[in-house]
C-alpha cells in the first residue's frame, strides 16, 4: 500500500466515535491526531486507537513551557505509546531540543517524533502582528521558527498552506517533514482557519503530510469524504 500523506484529526469526537472512525480509516492514514481525547481519556485512548487500526497516534499536546517541564511531559506521553508529539517552536531551541531528547524512550526501538508548531493557521496577519510583533511579515516569522526547529533537531514542522511552498524549497530546512493543517477543498467551510489553502495546493507545494479534520469527521459520510480528500491529493 502506498504510504499515506493524511493525518486524521479526531478533534471533538467522543471515544466511541473516534474508535469507530479509526476502525474504518486508521490503516489508510499516516496517523490519527488527538488532543481533547487524551485529556478526557488519558493513556487508554492511545492503546484503544492502536488496537482499532491506527498506525500511529499523534498527541497534539502543543507543549510550551520550561525545557525541564516539557521534557517531563514528553517522556510521560511517550511512555503511553504516542508516536508523534507537538511542541510550540516559540518555546525556543533548548525547549524543543529537550523534547526531542525525551522522546527517546529506552523501551522503544524507534523514538517518537517531535513536530514543532510554527504559527497557528487560525491566526490572520493582524493577529500575528499582535502576538509576534509587526517588524516582520508572517512568512518571515514562520521561517524563523522553522529554522529554530531545525536547529533543535525536531522531525517536522507544522505550518499553514500559505507558507509550505517557500519552506519546502528552502535548502536550510532540508530533511524536515512539512505538516499542513487547516486545508479545505473548494467550497468547503473554512471554519476557524484564516491562513488556508486547498489540499491539492498544499500537496503540490511540498507538504509531507496533510491534516484532514472537520471536512471529513463532520461529513454525513466520513469515509466518502476521506475518499474525496485522498483523491484530491493523489
KOLGUKOL-946070 format. One record per residue (C-alpha): x, y, z; residue number from 1. Coordinates in Angstrom, 3 decimals, always signed. Layout:
N
+----------+----------+----------+-----+
!       px !       py !       pz ! seq !
+----------+----------+----------+-----+
!        X !        Y !        Z ! NUM !
...
+----------+----------+----------+-----+
//
This chain:
234
+----------+----------+----------+-----+
!       px !       py !       pz ! seq !
+----------+----------+----------+-----+
!   +0.000 !   +0.000 !   +0.000 !   1 !
!   +1.278 !   +3.466 !   -0.889 !   2 !
!   +2.297 !   +5.476 !   +2.216 !   3 !
!   -0.415 !   +7.919 !   +3.215 !   4 !
!   +0.071 !  +11.682 !   +3.368 !   5 !
!   -3.017 !  +12.124 !   +5.529 !   6 !
!   -3.228 !  +12.564 !   +9.285 !   7 !
!   -6.810 !  +12.318 !  +10.511 !   8 !
!   -7.731 !  +14.763 !  +13.291 !   9 !
!  -10.198 !  +13.236 !  +15.730 !  10 !
!  -10.823 !  +16.563 !  +17.476 !  11 !
!  -14.174 !  +16.941 !  +19.177 !  12 !
!  -15.199 !  +13.299 !  +18.828 !  13 !
!  -16.181 !  +11.022 !  +21.659 !  14 !
!  -14.014 !   +7.990 !  +22.337 !  15 !
!  -16.644 !   +5.754 !  +20.735 !  16 !
!  -16.834 !   +7.935 !  +17.628 !  17 !
!  -13.037 !   +8.146 !  +17.349 !  18 !
!  -12.588 !   +4.393 !  +17.679 !  19 !
!  -15.331 !   +3.725 !  +15.115 !  20 !
!  -13.761 !   +6.112 !  +12.599 !  21 !
!  -10.294 !   +4.680 !  +13.240 !  22 !
!  -11.592 !   +1.182 !  +12.562 !  23 !
!  -12.788 !   +2.438 !   +9.181 !  24 !
!   -9.887 !   +4.702 !   +8.208 !  25 !
!   -6.940 !   +4.180 !  +10.563 !  26 !
!   -4.972 !   +1.908 !   +8.258 !  27 !
!   -5.325 !   +4.458 !   +5.442 !  28 !
!   -3.758 !   +7.306 !   +7.454 !  29 !
!   -0.197 !   +8.133 !   +8.385 !  30 !
!   -1.507 !   +8.884 !  +11.877 !  31 !
!   -4.607 !   +9.807 !  +13.816 !  32 !
!   -4.385 !  +13.026 !  +15.817 !  33 !
!   -5.848 !  +13.592 !  +19.270 !  34 !
!   -5.723 !  +16.268 !  +21.950 !  35 !
!   -9.015 !  +16.637 !  +23.865 !  36 !
!   -9.449 !  +12.857 !  +23.768 !  37 !
!   -6.098 !  +12.461 !  +25.514 !  38 !
!   -7.231 !  +14.966 !  +28.136 !  39 !
!  -10.564 !  +13.188 !  +28.603 !  40 !
!   -9.485 !   +9.546 !  +28.426 !  41 !
!   -5.787 !   +9.540 !  +29.255 !  42 !
!   -3.375 !   +6.888 !  +28.065 !  43 !
!   -6.062 !   +4.295 !  +27.424 !  44 !
!   -7.251 !   +6.092 !  +24.290 !  45 !
!   -3.840 !   +5.671 !  +22.635 !  46 !
!   -3.975 !   +1.936 !  +23.196 !  47 !
!   -7.594 !   +1.754 !  +22.018 !  48 !
!   -6.873 !   +3.640 !  +18.807 !  49 !
!   -3.898 !   +1.435 !  +18.006 !  50 !
!   -5.985 !   -1.666 !  +18.627 !  51 !
!   -8.598 !   -0.194 !  +16.281 !  52 !
!   -6.126 !   +0.106 !  +13.407 !  53 !
!   -4.196 !   +3.350 !  +13.867 !  54 !
!   -0.631 !   +3.025 !  +12.596 !  55 !
!   +0.477 !   +5.952 !  +14.752 !  56 !
!   -1.195 !   +8.128 !  +17.351 !  57 !
!   -0.242 !  +11.792 !  +17.272 !  58 !
!   -0.818 !  +13.514 !  +20.610 !  59 !
!   -1.223 !  +17.152 !  +19.670 !  60 !
!   -0.114 !  +18.417 !  +23.079 !  61 !
!   +1.370 !  +21.686 !  +21.750 !  62 !
!   +3.770 !  +21.787 !  +24.690 !  63 !
!   +5.160 !  +25.206 !  +25.625 !  64 !
!   +6.893 !  +25.610 !  +28.983 !  65 !
!  +10.326 !  +25.454 !  +30.570 !  66 !
!  +12.578 !  +22.866 !  +28.979 !  67 !
!  +12.565 !  +20.640 !  +32.053 !  68 !
!   +8.776 !  +20.645 !  +32.273 !  69 !
!   +8.435 !  +19.918 !  +28.564 !  70 !
!  +10.947 !  +17.077 !  +28.836 !  71 !
!   +8.980 !  +15.516 !  +31.694 !  72 !
!   +5.651 !  +15.800 !  +29.888 !  73 !
!   +7.121 !  +14.483 !  +26.619 !  74 !
!   +8.601 !  +11.451 !  +28.365 !  75 !
!   +5.282 !  +10.739 !  +30.070 !  76 !
!   +3.315 !  +10.919 !  +26.819 !  77 !
!   +5.862 !   +8.744 !  +25.034 !  78 !
!   +5.561 !   +6.105 !  +27.775 !  79 !
!   +1.864 !   +5.923 !  +26.980 !  80 !
!   +2.601 !   +4.981 !  +23.368 !  81 !
!   +2.387 !   +8.204 !  +21.356 !  82 !
!   +4.268 !   +8.156 !  +18.073 !  83 !
!   +4.169 !  +11.916 !  +17.443 !  84 !
!   +4.031 !  +14.842 !  +19.898 !  85 !
!   +3.794 !  +18.551 !  +19.107 !  86 !
!   +5.529 !  +21.457 !  +20.806 !  87 !
!   +5.417 !  +25.183 !  +20.080 !  88 !
!   +8.559 !  +26.441 !  +18.325 !  89 !
!   +8.093 !  +29.739 !  +20.156 !  90 !
!   +9.218 !  +27.912 !  +23.298 !  91 !
!  +12.771 !  +28.165 !  +21.996 !  92 !
!  +15.543 !  +25.855 !  +20.839 !  93 !
!  +16.536 !  +24.454 !  +24.272 !  94 !
!  +12.903 !  +23.559 !  +24.984 !  95 !
!  +12.418 !  +21.815 !  +21.637 !  96 !
!  +15.734 !  +20.007 !  +21.993 !  97 !
!  +14.688 !  +18.780 !  +25.449 !  98 !
!  +11.515 !  +17.339 !  +23.912 !  99 !
!  +13.498 !  +15.584 !  +21.184 ! 100 !
!  +15.808 !  +14.026 !  +23.755 ! 101 !
!  +12.906 !  +12.966 !  +25.987 ! 102 !
!  +11.175 !  +11.300 !  +23.029 ! 103 !
!  +13.818 !   +8.539 !  +23.014 ! 104 !
!  +12.198 !   +6.127 !  +25.447 ! 105 !
!  +14.522 !   +3.250 !  +26.381 ! 106 !
!  +11.790 !   +0.634 !  +25.920 ! 107 !
!  +11.110 !   +1.607 !  +22.303 ! 108 !
!  +13.109 !   +0.700 !  +19.226 ! 109 !
!  +12.132 !   +3.921 !  +17.462 ! 110 !
!  +11.821 !   +7.287 !  +19.179 ! 111 !
!   +8.622 !   +9.262 !  +18.986 ! 112 !
!   +8.750 !  +12.162 !  +16.552 ! 113 !
!   +8.576 !  +15.756 !  +17.713 ! 114 !
!   +6.789 !  +18.192 !  +15.409 ! 115 !
!   +7.075 !  +21.907 !  +16.108 ! 116 !
!   +4.185 !  +24.312 !  +15.592 ! 117 !
!   +5.341 !  +27.493 !  +13.840 ! 118 !
!   +2.356 !  +29.903 !  +13.747 ! 119 !
!   -1.207 !  +28.657 !  +14.155 ! 120 !
!   -3.160 !  +28.607 !  +10.892 ! 121 !
!   -6.129 !  +30.124 !  +12.745 ! 122 !
!   -4.280 !  +33.466 !  +13.080 ! 123 !
!   -4.569 !  +36.125 !  +10.392 ! 124 !
!   -1.761 !  +38.637 !   +9.625 ! 125 !
!   -3.181 !  +41.259 !  +12.004 ! 126 !
!   -3.329 !  +38.779 !  +14.884 ! 127 !
!   +0.169 !  +37.506 !  +14.084 ! 128 !
!   +1.423 !  +41.076 !  +14.345 ! 129 !
!   -0.272 !  +41.489 !  +17.728 ! 130 !
!   +1.313 !  +38.312 !  +19.072 ! 131 !
!   +4.777 !  +38.307 !  +17.487 ! 132 !
!   +5.350 !  +41.944 !  +16.576 ! 133 !
!   +4.923 !  +43.896 !  +13.372 ! 134 !
!   +8.566 !  +44.261 !  +12.350 ! 135 !
!   +8.432 !  +41.017 !  +10.304 ! 136 !
!   +5.970 !  +39.521 !   +7.844 ! 137 !
!   +4.095 !  +36.330 !   +8.806 ! 138 !
!   +6.267 !  +34.431 !   +6.311 ! 139 !
!   +9.448 !  +35.708 !   +7.963 ! 140 !
!   +8.170 !  +34.808 !  +11.430 ! 141 !
!   +7.212 !  +31.293 !  +10.328 ! 142 !
!  +10.573 !  +30.839 !   +8.598 ! 143 !
!  +12.409 !  +31.951 !  +11.725 ! 144 !
!  +10.544 !  +29.414 !  +13.846 ! 145 !
!  +11.208 !  +26.701 !  +11.251 ! 146 !
!  +14.953 !  +27.403 !  +11.346 ! 147 !
!  +14.900 !  +27.218 !  +15.147 ! 148 !
!  +13.050 !  +23.898 !  +14.966 ! 149 !
!  +15.575 !  +22.519 !  +12.501 ! 150 !
!  +18.438 !  +23.514 !  +14.794 ! 151 !
!  +16.686 !  +21.843 !  +17.727 ! 152 !
!  +16.536 !  +18.545 !  +15.846 ! 153 !
!  +12.783 !  +18.053 !  +15.519 ! 154 !
!  +11.451 !  +15.746 !  +12.819 ! 155 !
!   +8.923 !  +18.127 !  +11.317 ! 156 !
!   +7.243 !  +21.498 !  +11.476 ! 157 !
!   +3.579 !  +22.409 !  +11.300 ! 158 !
!   +2.807 !  +25.376 !   +9.060 ! 159 !
!   -0.083 !  +26.724 !   +7.028 ! 160 !
!   -0.704 !  +26.070 !   +3.342 ! 161 !
!   +0.341 !  +29.645 !   +2.661 ! 162 !
!   +3.919 !  +29.058 !   +3.846 ! 163 !
!   +4.710 !  +25.477 !   +2.870 ! 164 !
!   +5.809 !  +26.253 !   -0.703 ! 165 !
!   +8.643 !  +28.542 !   +0.358 ! 166 !
!   +9.646 !  +26.470 !   +3.367 ! 167 !
!   +9.791 !  +23.164 !   +1.495 ! 168 !
!  +12.156 !  +24.704 !   -1.063 ! 169 !
!  +14.457 !  +26.326 !   +1.489 ! 170 !
!  +17.738 !  +24.408 !   +1.484 ! 171 !
!  +18.441 !  +25.148 !   +5.163 ! 172 !
!  +15.276 !  +23.222 !   +6.091 ! 173 !
!  +16.127 !  +20.124 !   +4.047 ! 174 !
!  +15.267 !  +16.921 !   +5.877 ! 175 !
!  +12.293 !  +18.302 !   +7.778 ! 176 !
!   +8.777 !  +16.995 !   +7.341 ! 177 !
!   +6.226 !  +19.706 !   +6.488 ! 178 !
!   +2.835 !  +19.155 !   +8.096 ! 179 !
!   -0.077 !  +21.306 !   +6.913 ! 180 !
!   -3.334 !  +21.573 !   +8.882 ! 181 !
!   -6.401 !  +23.626 !   +8.071 ! 182 !
!   -6.712 !  +22.946 !   +4.349 ! 183 !
!  -10.156 !  +22.999 !   +2.786 ! 184 !
!  -11.362 !  +21.752 !   -0.593 ! 185 !
!  -13.005 !  +24.320 !   -2.868 ! 186 !
!  -16.461 !  +25.127 !   -1.488 ! 187 !
!  -15.805 !  +23.650 !   +1.969 ! 188 !
!  -16.426 !  +25.750 !   +5.079 ! 189 !
!  -13.195 !  +27.357 !   +6.327 ! 190 !
!  -14.358 !  +27.224 !   +9.940 ! 191 !
!  -11.713 !  +28.776 !  +12.205 ! 192 !
!   -8.942 !  +28.649 !   +9.597 ! 193 !
!   -7.644 !  +32.020 !   +8.381 ! 194 !
!   -4.455 !  +31.077 !   +6.512 ! 195 !
!   -5.666 !  +28.171 !   +4.453 ! 196 !
!   -5.443 !  +26.590 !   +1.010 ! 197 !
!   -6.754 !  +23.537 !   -0.753 ! 198 !
!   -5.359 !  +20.068 !   -0.019 ! 199 !
!   -4.160 !  +19.818 !   -3.623 ! 200 !
!   -2.362 !  +23.154 !   -3.433 ! 201 !
!   -0.616 !  +22.236 !   -0.189 ! 202 !
!   +0.360 !  +18.813 !   -1.516 ! 203 !
!   +1.701 !  +20.259 !   -4.754 ! 204 !
!   +3.594 !  +22.916 !   -2.795 ! 205 !
!   +5.582 !  +20.366 !   -0.847 ! 206 !
!   +3.553 !  +19.257 !   +2.174 ! 207 !
!   +4.803 !  +15.937 !   +3.518 ! 208 !
!   +1.586 !  +15.367 !   +5.455 ! 209 !
!   -1.845 !  +16.980 !   +5.417 ! 210 !
!   -4.223 !  +17.070 !   +8.357 ! 211 !
!   -7.796 !  +16.141 !   +7.438 ! 212 !
!  -10.183 !  +17.365 !  +10.083 ! 213 !
!  -13.778 !  +18.543 !  +10.164 ! 214 !
!  -14.154 !  +18.277 !   +6.385 ! 215 !
!  -14.019 !  +14.514 !   +6.974 ! 216 !
!  -15.135 !  +13.968 !  +10.559 ! 217 !
!  -18.230 !  +16.206 !  +10.361 ! 218 !
!  -19.352 !  +14.927 !   +6.966 ! 219 !
!  -22.540 !  +12.870 !   +6.707 ! 220 !
!  -20.407 !  +10.092 !   +5.235 ! 221 !
!  -16.871 !  +10.439 !   +6.655 ! 222 !
!  -15.493 !   +7.564 !   +4.576 ! 223 !
!  -16.735 !   +9.125 !   +1.339 ! 224 !
!  -15.347 !  +12.495 !   +2.433 ! 225 !
!  -11.995 !  +10.871 !   +3.179 ! 226 !
!  -12.059 !   +9.190 !   -0.254 ! 227 !
!  -12.611 !  +12.589 !   -1.872 ! 228 !
!   -9.820 !  +14.211 !   +0.185 ! 229 !
!   -7.454 !  +11.396 !   -0.743 ! 230 !
!   -8.392 !  +11.603 !   -4.424 ! 231 !
!   -7.764 !  +15.350 !   -4.458 ! 232 !
!   -4.117 !  +14.906 !   -3.463 ! 233 !
!   -3.492 !  +11.654 !   -5.348 ! 234 !
+----------+----------+----------+-----+
//
